Amino acid sequence: MVILYTSPGCASCRKAKQWLKDNQIEFVEKNIFTSLLKESEIKYLLSRCENGTEDIISVRSKAFQALQKDIDDYSMKELVTLIQENPSILKRPILLSEKSLVVGYDDDEITTMMPAQLRTVVDNACTDACPNYSVCGKCRERASMGL
């Protein structure tokens, strides 16, 4: 199950939602402006960030710039309150599963939301008999060899 954090009018959010539907991946959509994010939920999202808070907080957004404070100046409690009161500082979409966190829409990164067994099927489905093999199959072969 994937939790998809979105906002209205976000084209990347619509693309992520459509990708999940197209790949038949179950998800729950949470509009960050109409659903109050719980403290525990925000802390969990922040704990999943590999590169710190800037993975999900847009420090270049107008909303964050208006605060005139550095992201590192906030305690965890202040940061949680800040996100709850200003959800527009979050980058979007945010896709969260048990094993993956993807921020923004990226054609390659979003595939981490696909269950491993399905990725294996997809990787093995393209053979030299496929009309698109010259494009996708050879690219996969090169990638697996580290080229």
N, C-alpha and C positions, 0 to 999 in steps of 0.2 A: 504494500500500500504506500502511495506517495501523497504527501501533503504539498499542495501547490499554493503558494502565497502569491496573490495577484493584486492588481489595482485596476479600476475601470479605465478604459481608454489606453491601456498599455498593449502595444502591438506585439511585443515579445511575449507577454503573458498569454495572449491569444494563440500565438504560434506554439508555445509550450503545451497549452491545453489541447490544441489540436493534435500535436505529436503524441501525447499520451493517449488520446482517443484512438488515433490511427493505429497505434501499437497495442491497443487493448490492454492498457495498464490501468489498474484501478487507482483512483485518486480522489482526494477530498480537496475542494477548492476553498481557500480562505481569503476573502477580500480584506486586506490589511486596514482598510478605512471603515469597514462596517463591523468587523469582529475585533473586539479588544483582545490583544495578545496578552496572555497570562505571563506573569513574571517567570514561572518555571519554563514556559515555552521559549521565551526570549533567551533565557540563560542557556537552554539546551541548544538553540540555534547558534549562539555565540560560542559555545563549547565545541561545536562541530567545525568551526572555521579553522582552516589550516594556517592561515596567514594573519590571524588576528581580526579585530573588529572591522577593518576596512574591507574584508571579504564581503560583508553584507551591508555595511553602512556607507552611503555615498557622501563622502566628505566634501565633494565638489558640488553637491546639490545646493540650490538656493536656500532651502530650508535649513540645512546644516550651516552654511556660510553665515546666515543671519544670526546664528547663535554666538558667533565671534569667540569661539572657544576651541581649543585643540582637543581632538578625540581622546588623547592620552590623559587629559585633565579630569576625566570623569571616573568616578568610582563605579563599580559594577551596579550598585543600587541606583546611582544617578543615571547610568547608561540605560538601564531597564526602564526607568521612568521617562527618560528622554524619548525612547522608541515608542512607548505607549502613548505619549502625548503628541509625538511627531512621526507617525508611521511613514510619512513621505520621505524620510531620510534613508529608508531601506531600499537597497537595490532590488529590482524586480525583473523577472519572477524569481522566486526562491522555490526550488524543488527539494524536498526532504524525504528520504526513505531511510530505512534501517541502516543501510550500508553507504548511502551516497548523499552528498549535498551539492547541488548545482545552483549557481547564482547567475542570472541572466540566461539568455537563450543562445546556445552554441550548438550547431549541428553535431559536432563530435562529442562534446561533453555530455549532452543530454542522453546519449546512448547508455550511460552508466545507470540510468533508471530502468533499463531493460533487464529482466532477470537473466542471470548468467547462462542458464540452460537455453534460453531463447537466443542469446548472443551467439552461442556455439552453433545453433541451427542456422542462423543467418550467415555466419562466417563460412560454414561448410556448404551452404546452398549454392554458392556461385562457383561453377566449374567452367572449364574451357568450352563446354557446350552452350553456355549462356551467351546470348547476343551482346551483353554488356561486359563480358569478361575482360575484354581488352582495356576497359576503363577501371572497373571496380576490382575485379579479381587480381589483376596484376598489381594494383596499388596495395591490396592487402598482402600479397606475397612479398612485395618490397618492404612494407612496414614490418612484417614479421621477421625479416632478415636484417632489420635495422638500417635499411638504406633510405 
